[in-house]
Amino acid sequence: MKRLVILSIIMLSVAYATTTKTIFAGQTTENINDKSILSGKVVETMDSGRYTYVCLEKNNKKTWVAVYKMNVVLGQHMSFKPGIEMVNFESKTLNRKFDKIYFSGGPITIEK
């Protein structure tokens, strides 16, 4: 029983820590704008191994996101779940180094 309680606390802590939005009492979720840096227009994409690398542009700033392999279309607007930030990440399969990249659990929304 103790293990179950401890595991539940850990899971809730992890879930809370990875949330990028704050919701206040009485605030409806429909009125919350996505402030995530992991959203924007797809300006570049490439597949390598099990991953799809997506470059998003928002407010003239580019952000790289890596997700498990999926179909992505240039010009598409996308938002991704919060992820783990990696600095100076080198992809050996792409033979490329990223100054900063986020490894995300996947897309939140896909807009055309």
Rosetta silent file (secondary structure, phi, psi, omega in degrees, C-alpha in Angstrom):
SEQUENCE: MKRLVILSIIMLSVAYATTTKTIFAGQTTENINDKSILSGKVVETMDSGRYTYVCLEKNNKKTWVAVYKMNVVLGQHMSFKPGIEMVNFESKTLNRKFDKIYFSGGPITIEK
SCORE:     score description
SCORE:     0.000 S_00000001
   1 L     0.000  -42.399  178.696    0.000    0.000    0.000 S_00000001
   2 H   -60.890  -40.602 -179.987    2.838    2.400    0.859 S_00000001
   3 H   -62.294  -40.236  179.037    4.453    1.709   -2.491 S_00000001
   4 H   -64.207  -42.585  178.559    1.221    2.540   -4.288 S_00000001
   5 H   -64.863  -45.792 -179.877    0.886    5.856   -2.428 S_00000001
   6 H   -63.153  -44.189  178.502    4.527    6.761   -3.083 S_00000001
   7 H   -61.515  -41.235  178.605    4.218    5.817   -6.759 S_00000001
   8 H   -63.257  -42.268  178.668    1.041    7.918   -7.061 S_00000001
   9 H   -63.556  -43.240  179.059    2.759   10.929   -5.509 S_00000001
  10 H   -62.794  -44.969 -178.999    5.727   10.568   -7.858 S_00000001
  11 H   -62.993  -43.067  178.954    3.464   10.258  -10.913 S_00000001
  12 H   -66.048  -37.868  178.359    1.448   13.334   -9.920 S_00000001
  13 H   -63.827  -43.531  178.921    4.659   15.295   -9.274 S_00000001
  14 H   -65.046  -44.544  179.475    6.034   14.406  -12.701 S_00000001
  15 H   -61.661  -42.492 -179.845    2.743   15.258  -14.405 S_00000001
  16 H   -68.163  -40.060 -176.682    2.558   18.599  -12.619 S_00000001
  17 H   -67.660  -26.582 -178.141    6.207   19.446  -13.288 S_00000001
  18 L   -92.659    2.152  179.043    5.843   18.953  -17.054 S_00000001
  19 L   -79.486  133.294 -178.893    2.779   21.203  -17.374 S_00000001
  20 L  -101.137   -4.426 -177.026    3.484   24.471  -19.177 S_00000001
  21 L  -117.371  149.334  175.682    0.166   26.181  -18.451 S_00000001
  22 L  -113.085  130.385  177.946   -1.320   27.525  -15.253 S_00000001
  23 L  -115.962  125.857 -179.657   -5.057   27.372  -14.736 S_00000001
  24 L   -95.219  156.198  179.440   -6.577   29.507  -12.002 S_00000001
  25 L   -55.813  132.590  178.239   -9.783   28.728  -10.126 S_00000001
  26 L    86.018   -5.053 -179.747  -12.806   29.812  -12.124 S_00000001
  27 L   -90.969  128.801  178.326  -10.863   30.072  -15.390 S_00000001
  28 L   -82.876  146.602 -177.921  -12.243   28.039  -18.281 S_00000001
  29 H   -70.417  -19.284  179.387   -9.758   26.132  -20.392 S_00000001
  30 H   -66.798  -24.742 -176.257  -11.276   27.498  -23.613 S_00000001
  31 H   -93.005    5.395 -178.725   -9.862   30.953  -22.845 S_00000001
  32 L   -91.830  121.426  176.391   -6.274   29.822  -22.363 S_00000001
  33 L   -83.515  146.148  179.389   -3.981   30.671  -25.260 S_00000001
  34 L   -73.543  111.544  179.227   -1.158   28.259  -26.033 S_00000001
  35 L   -98.412    5.596 -175.809    2.001   29.960  -24.752 S_00000001
  36 L   -63.308  136.888  173.586    4.129   26.890  -25.431 S_00000001
  37 L   -74.467  -10.186  179.531    7.387   27.430  -27.266 S_00000001
  38 L   -93.241   46.216  175.297    6.712   24.034  -28.806 S_00000001
  39 E  -145.057  154.001  178.780    4.185   25.418  -31.258 S_00000001
  40 E   152.888 -167.952 -179.454    4.379   27.196  -34.587 S_00000001
  41 E   -88.714  133.445  178.349    4.589   26.749  -38.330 S_00000001
  42 E   -73.057  117.066 -179.827    6.596   23.781  -39.642 S_00000001
  43 E  -110.937  -13.844  177.704    9.460   25.221  -41.700 S_00000001
  44 E  -159.784  144.899  177.529   11.689   22.154  -41.893 S_00000001
  45 E  -152.287  150.661  177.061   11.324   18.460  -41.143 S_00000001
  46 E  -156.474  149.070  177.356   13.353   15.282  -41.521 S_00000001
  47 E  -106.477  143.780  176.630   13.093   11.650  -40.483 S_00000001
  48 E  -155.707  120.469 -178.788   15.923    9.638  -39.015 S_00000001
  49 L    59.927 -126.323 -179.333   15.664    6.242  -37.390 S_00000001
  50 L   -89.566    1.510 -171.730   12.655    6.189  -35.069 S_00000001
  51 E  -116.780  152.281  168.070   12.356    9.982  -34.902 S_00000001
  52 E  -113.494  128.698  178.469   10.932   12.878  -36.871 S_00000001
  53 E  -101.668  127.785 -174.993   12.736   16.175  -36.376 S_00000001
  54 E  -125.556  127.587  174.733   10.523   19.242  -36.778 S_00000001
  55 E  -101.271  118.913 -179.840   11.649   22.874  -36.953 S_00000001
  56 E  -104.275  142.584  175.612    8.890   25.219  -35.815 S_00000001
  57 E  -120.572  129.463  179.129    8.857   28.966  -36.407 S_00000001
  58 E  -147.460  126.339 -178.324    6.888   31.322  -34.182 S_00000001
  59 L    54.289   43.216  179.579    7.441   35.082  -33.871 S_00000001
  60 L    62.294   19.354  177.247   10.542   34.787  -36.102 S_00000001
  61 E  -117.595  134.421 -179.263   12.115   32.299  -33.667 S_00000001
  62 E  -102.886  138.265  179.296   12.923   28.722  -34.681 S_00000001
  63 E  -133.892  130.828  177.086   12.640   25.773  -32.308 S_00000001
  64 E   -93.176  138.182  178.213   13.561   22.157  -33.021 S_00000001
  65 E  -131.987  137.154  174.762   11.385   19.332  -31.693 S_00000001
  66 E  -114.833  133.487  179.088   12.003   15.591  -31.966 S_00000001
  67 E  -136.893  164.540  173.335    9.106   13.115  -31.732 S_00000001
  68 E   -59.604  147.466 -172.341    8.552    9.473  -32.551 S_00000001
  69 L   -45.090  128.607  178.597    8.223    9.081  -36.307 S_00000001
  70 L  -154.979  165.505  176.765    5.108   10.731  -37.722 S_00000001
  71 L   -83.053  129.673  178.880    3.890   12.487  -40.858 S_00000001
  72 L  -133.505  139.714 -178.290    4.503   16.233  -40.837 S_00000001
  73 L  -113.994  132.436  176.362    3.713   18.686  -43.643 S_00000001
  74 L   -58.345  139.273  179.536    5.699   21.862  -44.349 S_00000001
  75 L    89.169  -12.710  179.796    3.622   24.955  -43.664 S_00000001
  76 L   -72.641  143.152  174.091    1.415   23.109  -41.171 S_00000001
  77 E   -94.086  128.633 -176.214    0.828   24.734  -37.759 S_00000001
  78 E  -137.443  154.877  171.672    1.531   22.318  -34.894 S_00000001
  79 E  -129.805  140.246 -178.076    1.806   22.224  -31.107 S_00000001
  80 E  -119.625  153.525  175.582    3.711   19.570  -29.201 S_00000001
  81 L   -61.356  150.566  176.912    3.562   18.257  -25.655 S_00000001
  82 L   -54.549  149.570 -176.916    6.240   19.658  -23.321 S_00000001
  83 E  -139.730 -175.555  179.340    9.484   17.805  -23.646 S_00000001
  84 E   -89.621  125.575  179.794   12.984   17.347  -22.387 S_00000001
  85 E   -83.095  130.225  176.298   15.368   20.081  -23.517 S_00000001
  86 E  -119.696  128.639  179.757   18.717   18.894  -24.853 S_00000001
  87 E  -104.029  138.264 -178.439   21.522   21.405  -25.425 S_00000001
  88 E    54.972   45.553 -179.654   24.263   20.719  -27.997 S_00000001
  89 E   -80.363  129.360  178.767   22.544   17.497  -29.036 S_00000001
  90 E  -110.144  120.382  175.517   24.320   15.565  -31.760 S_00000001
  91 E   -91.628  113.226 -178.705   22.311   13.226  -33.939 S_00000001
  92 L   -71.102  -33.408 -179.953   24.704   10.623  -35.262 S_00000001
  93 L   -71.209  -29.959  176.893   22.162    9.316  -37.801 S_00000001
  94 L   -92.586  -11.476 -175.258   21.651   12.820  -39.242 S_00000001
  95 L    53.502   49.960 -175.508   25.303   13.771  -38.787 S_00000001
  96 E  -145.660  145.298  177.432   24.055   17.063  -37.370 S_00000001
  97 E  -111.956  132.581  178.622   24.367   18.982  -34.120 S_00000001
  98 E  -105.929  129.343  177.567   21.420   20.956  -32.698 S_00000001
  99 E   -59.419  -42.044  179.004   22.145   23.913  -30.399 S_00000001
 100 E  -152.863  135.441  178.446   18.882   23.148  -28.600 S_00000001
 101 E  -146.670  147.890  178.835   16.184   20.550  -29.254 S_00000001
 102 E  -111.283  127.840  174.553   13.152   19.331  -27.316 S_00000001
 103 E   -94.243  110.203 -172.534   12.250   15.635  -27.191 S_00000001
 104 E  -105.853  157.645  176.540    8.459   15.641  -26.977 S_00000001
 105 L   -76.880   -8.022  178.558    5.864   12.936  -26.338 S_00000001
 106 L   136.980 -178.352 -176.698    4.029   13.949  -29.509 S_00000001
 107 E   -75.509  151.532  172.223    1.648   16.474  -31.010 S_00000001
 108 E   -96.558  -51.208  179.619   -1.111   18.254  -29.129 S_00000001
 109 E  -138.925  152.310  174.439   -2.928   19.710  -32.126 S_00000001
 110 E  -127.467  118.859  179.395   -2.550   19.658  -35.859 S_00000001
 111 E  -114.843  145.182  179.073   -4.066   22.582  -37.745 S_00000001
 112 L  -104.734    0.000    0.000   -4.212   22.959  -41.514 S_00000001
